[in-house]
Amino acid sequence: MLVSENPSLSVSNPSYIADANTVVTGRKVGPVPTRRYQEGCFKRQNGWFYSFFRQDRPMPDGSTKSKLTRFKLGRVGIMSEIAARREHDRLRQTINRERGSVPAAPKGETFKDVAANYMKAIAPHLSPGTVRQRQSHLTAHLLPRFGTSALMALDVPTVQQFTTDLLASCSRKTIKNLLGSFFAVLKYAKKSHIRVPEFSLTDLTLAADRNRSEIPYMKPPDVKRILEVSQEPYRTILALAWACGLRAGELLGLRVQDLDLELGFVNPRFQADDQTRVLQELKTRQSGNPVPMTPETVAMLKAYLQNHWTPNRLNLLFPSRTGRPMKRQYVVKFGLRPALVRLGLPTQGVGLHSFRRGLGTALANNRVSPRIVQTILRHSDLKTTLTFYVHSDSEIQREALQALQK
């Protein structure tokens, strides 16, 4: 435990911490305590590391007098200077938090300032999808809450309360994504030599998802029925979504030259942005990996190109009437949903991505190696494949239980 020069005073004494006064300046401090933020003083003396902070001491006449107090951090040689400075930072945050003081933000070092610099310097190197996500997180949640705050004021209790407040409107996954954007800004600030609090996502407590329902995904028998009642070009769009597991943006951003019908590969090169309706870079580097096609899929595409494809300026495989990429919302509204309604299948939450999730689950149910599933879906992380794209089919579970009873 950290101890002060006066044995009767310690950091574990709340009343002692609550009376912490101003930063060491060398000037005489009057008897009335202030609430300015203390930076404290870190020193190495007589083989020990120390922190110095001012504390308000009660006087017999009822007034208070500010005293400079020394806290012993550790012995030199046993504790490294880095560890000692970390303890000094922790002590400073504890003292200032207990008395309700927050650091004044230096010019250009509020969370809003650093976030703006982050988006200017780092965002051009990120994928368009990541940029949109980060900008959305900043605009909707992070800037309204932390915009005017100094970075050193964003300690564990402050951010923990932020995550708790989000529980009313956000899922656990959304909260983790928001915190990912938050810590990305702090990481950039640290690299820019701006002092930031030393903590990470592991220091926060996140609740499990409440009332979590199963994410919709397609099953092989349902896909077959959907394709039988669908009309072109939606039939080929949905069939290719199932056969290759392409993301919606990749699917609608395909050009004819991205198909290698001789060798049987799809080579995604762009993704269609649903807002601007233009072709943009792919989500990740792995997204550009070739996706193999079965002979049946190749034959289907040849028939589509010969009988249903319309030449267009961008040479898109699935152009809209205006020659731009089709909007995924319209594909679902006019192509997928009518087929689901006609077959009496659920429509809530079902979209083009349901085919991608269904393919991952079907491959896993057929005992395909998780690494192969990851390669087909072109995920950079196997954990993403296993967590979000391999669902535990209730029918497969039932069959497994029945097999044990035979």
C-alpha positions as CSV (number, residue, x, y, z in Angstrom):
1,M,0.0,0.0,0.0
2,L,1.3,3.5,-0.8
3,V,2.1,5.4,2.4
4,S,2.5,9.1,3.1
5,E,5.2,10.7,5.1
6,N,2.7,10.9,7.9
7,P,1.8,7.3,8.9
8,S,-1.7,8.4,9.8
9,L,-2.5,9.4,6.3
10,S,-2.9,6.9,3.4
11,V,-4.6,6.6,0.0
12,S,-6.9,4.0,1.5
13,N,-8.4,6.7,3.8
14,P,-11.3,8.3,1.8
15,S,-11.5,11.4,3.9
16,Y,-7.8,12.0,3.4
17,I,-8.1,11.7,-0.4
18,A,-11.2,13.9,-0.5
19,D,-9.2,16.8,0.9
20,A,-6.5,16.8,-1.8
21,N,-5.5,20.3,-2.9
22,T,-3.7,21.8,-5.8
23,V,-0.6,20.9,-7.8
24,V,2.8,21.5,-6.4
25,T,3.9,25.0,-7.7
26,G,6.4,26.2,-5.2
27,R,4.1,29.1,-4.2
28,K,2.6,29.4,-0.7
29,V,-1.0,28.1,-0.6
30,G,-3.6,29.7,1.5
31,P,-5.8,28.0,4.1
32,V,-8.9,27.6,1.8
33,P,-8.7,24.4,-0.4
34,T,-9.3,24.7,-4.1
35,R,-10.6,22.1,-6.5
36,R,-8.1,22.5,-9.3
37,Y,-6.7,19.3,-10.9
38,Q,-3.4,18.1,-9.3
39,E,-0.7,16.8,-11.5
40,G,1.5,16.1,-8.5
41,C,5.3,15.7,-8.4
42,F,7.3,12.5,-9.1
43,K,10.8,12.3,-7.6
44,R,13.5,9.8,-6.9
45,Q,15.2,10.4,-3.6
46,N,17.4,8.4,-1.2
47,G,16.9,5.1,-3.1
48,W,13.0,5.5,-3.2
49,F,10.4,6.7,-5.7
50,Y,8.0,9.2,-4.3
51,S,4.9,11.1,-5.3
52,F,4.1,14.5,-3.8
53,F,0.5,15.9,-3.5
54,R,-1.0,18.7,-1.4
55,Q,-3.5,17.7,1.3
56,D,-5.8,19.9,3.4
57,R,-5.2,19.4,7.1
58,P,-7.8,20.5,9.7
59,M,-6.6,23.0,12.2
60,P,-7.8,23.5,15.8
61,D,-9.6,26.7,15.0
62,G,-11.7,24.8,12.4
63,S,-9.9,26.1,9.3
64,T,-7.8,24.0,7.0
65,K,-4.2,24.3,6.0
66,S,-2.6,22.9,2.9
67,K,0.3,20.5,3.5
68,L,2.7,19.0,1.0
69,T,2.5,15.2,1.5
70,R,5.0,12.6,0.3
71,F,3.8,9.2,-0.8
72,K,6.3,6.3,-0.9
73,L,5.9,4.4,-4.1
74,G,8.7,1.8,-4.0
75,R,12.4,1.1,-3.6
76,V,14.7,1.8,-6.5
77,G,16.0,-1.5,-7.9
78,I,13.0,-3.4,-6.7
79,M,10.5,-1.3,-8.6
80,S,11.3,0.1,-12.1
81,E,10.8,3.7,-12.8
82,I,8.1,2.9,-15.4
83,A,6.2,1.0,-12.7
84,A,6.7,3.8,-10.3
85,R,5.4,6.4,-12.7
86,R,2.4,4.2,-13.4
87,E,1.6,4.1,-9.7
88,H,2.0,7.9,-9.6
89,D,-0.5,8.2,-12.4
90,R,-2.9,5.9,-10.6
91,L,-2.5,7.9,-7.4
92,R,-3.1,11.2,-9.2
93,Q,-6.3,9.8,-10.8
94,T,-7.5,8.5,-7.5
95,I,-6.9,11.7,-5.6
96,N,-8.5,13.9,-8.2
97,R,-11.5,11.6,-8.8
98,E,-12.3,11.4,-5.1
99,R,-12.5,15.2,-4.8
100,G,-14.4,15.7,-8.1
101,S,-11.6,17.4,-10.0
102,V,-10.9,16.8,-13.7
103,P,-7.9,18.1,-15.6
104,A,-8.3,21.1,-17.8
105,A,-7.8,20.1,-21.4
106,P,-4.8,21.8,-23.1
107,K,-5.6,23.5,-26.3
108,G,-6.1,21.0,-29.1
109,E,-6.2,18.0,-26.7
110,T,-9.9,17.5,-26.0
111,F,-11.3,14.2,-27.1
112,K,-13.1,16.1,-29.9
113,D,-9.8,17.6,-31.1
114,V,-7.9,14.3,-31.1
115,A,-10.8,12.5,-32.8
116,A,-10.8,15.0,-35.6
117,N,-7.1,14.6,-36.1
118,Y,-7.5,10.8,-36.0
119,M,-10.2,10.9,-38.7
120,K,-8.0,13.2,-40.8
121,A,-4.7,11.2,-40.5
122,I,-5.8,7.6,-40.0
123,A,-9.2,7.3,-41.7
124,P,-7.8,7.5,-45.3
125,H,-5.9,4.3,-44.6
126,L,-8.9,2.3,-43.4
127,S,-11.6,0.6,-45.4
128,P,-14.7,2.6,-46.3
129,G,-16.8,0.4,-44.0
130,T,-14.6,1.0,-41.0
131,V,-14.5,4.7,-41.7
132,R,-18.3,4.9,-41.8
133,Q,-18.5,2.9,-38.6
134,R,-16.0,5.1,-36.7
135,Q,-17.7,8.3,-37.9
136,S,-21.1,7.0,-36.8
137,H,-19.7,6.0,-33.4
138,L,-18.2,9.4,-32.9
139,T,-21.2,11.4,-34.1
140,A,-23.9,9.4,-32.3
141,H,-22.2,8.5,-29.0
142,L,-18.6,9.4,-28.3
143,L,-18.5,13.1,-29.1
144,P,-21.8,14.0,-27.3
145,R,-20.5,12.2,-24.2
146,F,-16.7,13.0,-24.2
147,G,-16.2,15.7,-26.8
148,T,-15.1,18.5,-24.5
149,S,-13.3,16.3,-22.0
150,A,-9.6,16.2,-21.5
151,L,-8.2,12.8,-22.3
152,M,-6.8,12.3,-18.7
153,A,-10.3,12.8,-17.4
154,L,-11.5,9.6,-19.2
155,D,-10.6,7.1,-16.5
156,V,-12.1,3.6,-15.8
157,P,-15.1,4.8,-13.7
158,T,-16.1,7.4,-16.3
159,V,-15.9,5.0,-19.3
160,Q,-17.5,2.2,-17.2
161,Q,-20.5,4.4,-16.5
162,F,-20.7,5.2,-20.2
163,T,-20.9,1.5,-21.1
164,T,-23.6,1.0,-18.4
165,D,-25.7,3.8,-19.8
166,L,-25.5,2.2,-23.2
167,L,-27.1,-1.0,-22.0
168,A,-30.6,0.6,-22.4
169,S,-30.2,1.0,-26.1
170,C,-27.3,-1.1,-27.4
171,S,-26.3,-4.8,-27.6
172,R,-23.1,-6.0,-26.1
173,K,-21.5,-6.3,-29.6
174,T,-22.4,-2.7,-30.4
175,I,-20.9,-1.5,-27.1
176,K,-17.7,-3.4,-27.8
177,N,-17.6,-1.8,-31.3
178,L,-18.1,1.6,-29.8
179,L,-15.3,1.0,-27.3
180,G,-13.1,-0.1,-30.1
181,S,-13.5,3.3,-31.8
182,F,-12.9,5.0,-28.4
183,F,-9.7,3.2,-27.7
184,A,-8.5,3.7,-31.3
185,V,-8.7,7.5,-30.7
186,L,-6.8,7.1,-27.4
187,K,-4.1,4.9,-29.1
188,Y,-3.6,7.6,-31.7
189,A,-3.3,10.2,-29.0
190,K,-0.6,8.3,-27.2
191,K,1.3,7.9,-30.4
192,S,1.0,11.6,-30.9
193,H,2.8,12.1,-27.5
194,I,-0.4,13.2,-25.7
195,R,-0.8,11.8,-22.2
196,V,-3.7,9.4,-21.9
197,P,-5.0,7.3,-19.0
198,E,-3.5,3.8,-18.8
199,F,-6.4,1.3,-19.1
200,S,-7.9,-1.0,-21.8
201,L,-11.1,-2.8,-22.7
202,T,-10.1,-5.6,-20.3
203,D,-10.5,-3.2,-17.3
204,L,-14.2,-2.7,-18.1
205,T,-17.1,-4.9,-17.3
206,L,-19.5,-5.7,-20.1
207,A,-22.8,-7.5,-19.5
208,A,-23.8,-10.5,-21.6
209,D,-26.5,-9.9,-24.3
210,R,-30.0,-9.8,-22.8
211,N,-32.9,-11.5,-24.5
212,R,-30.6,-12.6,-27.3
213,S,-32.5,-14.3,-30.2
214,E,-31.0,-16.5,-32.9
215,I,-29.7,-14.5,-35.9
216,P,-31.6,-15.6,-39.0
217,Y,-29.7,-17.7,-41.4
218,M,-30.7,-19.8,-44.5
219,K,-30.9,-23.6,-44.5
220,P,-30.3,-25.7,-47.7
221,P,-33.9,-26.9,-48.1
222,D,-35.2,-23.4,-47.8
223,V,-32.7,-22.0,-50.2
224,K,-33.8,-24.5,-52.8
225,R,-37.5,-23.6,-52.4
226,I,-36.7,-19.8,-52.6
227,L,-34.7,-20.2,-55.8
228,E,-37.6,-22.2,-57.4
229,V,-40.1,-19.4,-56.9
230,S,-37.8,-16.4,-57.6
231,Q,-37.6,-14.5,-60.8
232,E,-34.5,-13.1,-62.6
233,P,-32.2,-11.3,-61.9
234,Y,-33.1,-12.0,-58.2
235,R,-32.8,-15.8,-58.7
236,T,-29.2,-15.6,-59.8
237,I,-28.3,-13.0,-57.2
238,L,-29.7,-15.2,-54.4
239,A,-28.2,-18.3,-55.8
240,L,-24.7,-16.7,-56.1
241,A,-25.1,-15.4,-52.5
242,W,-25.6,-18.9,-51.3
243,A,-23.1,-20.7,-53.6
244,C,-20.2,-18.4,-52.9
245,G,-21.1,-16.6,-49.6
246,L,-20.3,-13.2,-50.9
247,R,-21.2,-10.1,-48.9
248,A,-24.1,-8.1,-50.2
249,G,-21.8,-5.2,-51.3
250,E,-19.4,-7.5,-53.0
251,L,-22.3,-9.4,-54.7
252,L,-23.9,-6.2,-56.1
253,G,-20.5,-4.7,-57.0
254,L,-19.5,-7.7,-59.2
255,R,-18.6,-6.9,-62.9
256,V,-18.6,-9.4,-65.7
257,Q,-14.8,-9.4,-65.9
258,D,-14.7,-10.5,-62.2
259,L,-15.9,-13.9,-63.2
260,D,-13.5,-16.5,-64.4
261,L,-15.9,-19.0,-65.9
262,E,-13.1,-21.1,-67.4
263,L,-11.3,-21.9,-64.2
264,G,-14.5,-21.5,-62.0
265,F,-13.6,-18.6,-59.7
266,V,-15.2,-15.3,-58.6
267,N,-12.7,-12.5,-58.1
268,P,-14.3,-9.7,-56.0
269,R,-12.6,-6.4,-56.8
270,F,-15.1,-3.8,-55.5
271,Q,-18.1,-3.5,-53.2
272,A,-21.2,-1.4,-54.0
273,D,-21.9,1.3,-51.4
274,D,-25.6,1.2,-50.6
275,Q,-25.8,5.0,-49.9
276,T,-23.8,6.5,-52.8
277,R,-24.4,3.6,-55.2
278,V,-20.8,3.7,-56.4
279,L,-18.1,1.1,-56.4
280,Q,-15.7,1.3,-53.5
281,E,-12.7,-0.7,-52.0
282,L,-13.4,-4.0,-50.4
283,K,-13.9,-4.4,-46.7
284,T,-10.6,-6.2,-46.0
285,R,-7.5,-7.4,-47.8
286,Q,-8.8,-11.0,-47.5
287,S,-12.1,-9.9,-49.3
288,G,-10.2,-9.9,-52.6
289,N,-9.3,-13.6,-52.4
290,P,-10.7,-15.7,-55.3
291,V,-13.8,-17.7,-54.4
292,P,-14.2,-21.1,-56.1
293,M,-17.4,-22.0,-57.9
294,T,-18.9,-25.4,-58.5
295,P,-19.7,-26.5,-62.1
296,E,-23.4,-26.0,-61.4
297,T,-22.8,-22.4,-60.4
298,V,-20.7,-21.7,-63.5
299,A,-23.5,-23.2,-65.7
300,M,-26.0,-21.0,-64.0
301,L,-24.0,-17.8,-64.6
302,K,-23.4,-18.7,-68.2
303,A,-27.2,-19.1,-68.7
304,Y,-27.8,-15.8,-66.9
305,L,-25.3,-13.9,-69.1
306,Q,-26.7,-15.3,-72.2
307,N,-30.4,-14.9,-71.5
308,H,-30.9,-12.2,-68.8
309,W,-27.9,-9.9,-68.5
310,T,-28.2,-6.4,-69.8
311,P,-25.0,-4.6,-71.1
312,N,-24.2,-1.4,-69.1
313,R,-21.6,1.3,-68.8
314,L,-19.8,-0.2,-65.7
315,N,-20.2,-3.8,-67.0
316,L,-22.0,-4.7,-63.7
317,L,-23.2,-8.3,-63.4
318,F,-26.4,-7.1,-61.7
319,P,-27.1,-3.5,-62.9
320,S,-30.1,-1.4,-61.9
321,R,-32.3,0.2,-64.5
322,T,-30.1,3.3,-64.5
323,G,-26.9,1.3,-64.9
324,R,-25.7,1.8,-61.3
325,P,-25.3,-1.0,-58.7
326,M,-28.5,-2.4,-57.4
327,K,-29.5,-1.3,-53.8
328,R,-29.5,-4.3,-51.4
329,Q,-32.6,-3.0,-49.7
330,Y,-34.5,-3.2,-53.0
331,V,-33.2,-6.7,-53.7
332,V,-34.6,-7.8,-50.4
333,K,-37.8,-5.9,-50.8
334,F,-38.6,-7.0,-54.4
335,G,-36.7,-10.2,-54.7
336,L,-36.2,-12.1,-51.4
337,R,-39.2,-11.0,-49.2
338,P,-41.9,-11.9,-51.8
339,A,-40.4,-15.4,-52.0
340,L,-40.4,-15.8,-48.3
341,V,-43.9,-14.6,-47.9
342,R,-45.1,-16.9,-50.7
343,L,-43.4,-19.9,-49.0
344,G,-44.6,-19.0,-45.5
345,L,-41.0,-18.5,-44.2
346,P,-40.0,-16.0,-41.6
347,T,-39.1,-12.5,-42.9
348,Q,-38.0,-10.7,-39.7
349,G,-34.3,-9.8,-39.9
350,V,-33.7,-11.9,-43.0
351,G,-31.5,-10.3,-45.7
352,L,-28.8,-11.1,-48.2
353,H,-26.3,-11.7,-45.3
354,S,-28.5,-14.6,-44.1
355,F,-27.3,-16.6,-47.1
356,R,-23.6,-16.0,-46.1
357,R,-24.4,-17.1,-42.5
358,G,-26.3,-20.1,-43.8
359,L,-23.4,-21.2,-46.0
360,G,-21.0,-21.1,-43.1
361,T,-23.4,-23.2,-40.9
362,A,-24.1,-25.7,-43.7
363,L,-20.4,-26.3,-44.3
364,A,-19.8,-26.7,-40.6
365,N,-22.7,-29.2,-40.3
366,N,-21.1,-31.2,-43.1
367,R,-17.9,-31.5,-41.0
368,V,-15.9,-29.1,-43.2
369,S,-12.7,-27.9,-41.4
370,P,-13.2,-24.5,-39.7
371,R,-10.2,-23.2,-41.5
372,I,-11.7,-24.1,-44.9
373,V,-15.0,-22.3,-43.8
374,Q,-12.9,-19.3,-42.9
375,T,-11.1,-19.4,-46.2
376,I,-14.3,-19.6,-48.2
377,L,-15.9,-16.7,-46.3
378,R,-12.6,-14.8,-46.5
379,H,-12.5,-13.8,-42.8
380,S,-9.2,-12.5,-41.4
381,D,-10.0,-14.0,-38.0
382,L,-11.2,-17.6,-37.4
383,K,-12.9,-16.4,-34.2
384,T,-15.3,-14.3,-36.4
385,T,-16.2,-17.3,-38.4
386,L,-16.9,-19.5,-35.4
387,T,-18.7,-16.8,-33.4
388,F,-21.0,-15.3,-36.0
389,Y,-21.1,-17.6,-39.1
390,V,-21.4,-21.1,-37.7
391,H,-24.8,-21.5,-36.0
392,S,-25.9,-24.5,-33.9
393,D,-28.7,-25.9,-36.0
394,S,-31.5,-27.2,-33.7
395,E,-32.2,-30.1,-36.2
396,I,-28.5,-31.2,-36.1
397,Q,-28.6,-31.1,-32.3
398,R,-31.7,-33.2,-32.3
399,E,-30.1,-35.8,-34.6
400,A,-27.0,-35.9,-32.5
401,L,-29.1,-36.6,-29.3
402,Q,-31.1,-39.3,-31.1
403,A,-27.9,-41.0,-32.3
404,L,-26.9,-41.5,-28.7
405,Q,-30.1,-43.2,-27.9
406,K,-29.9,-45.9,-30.6
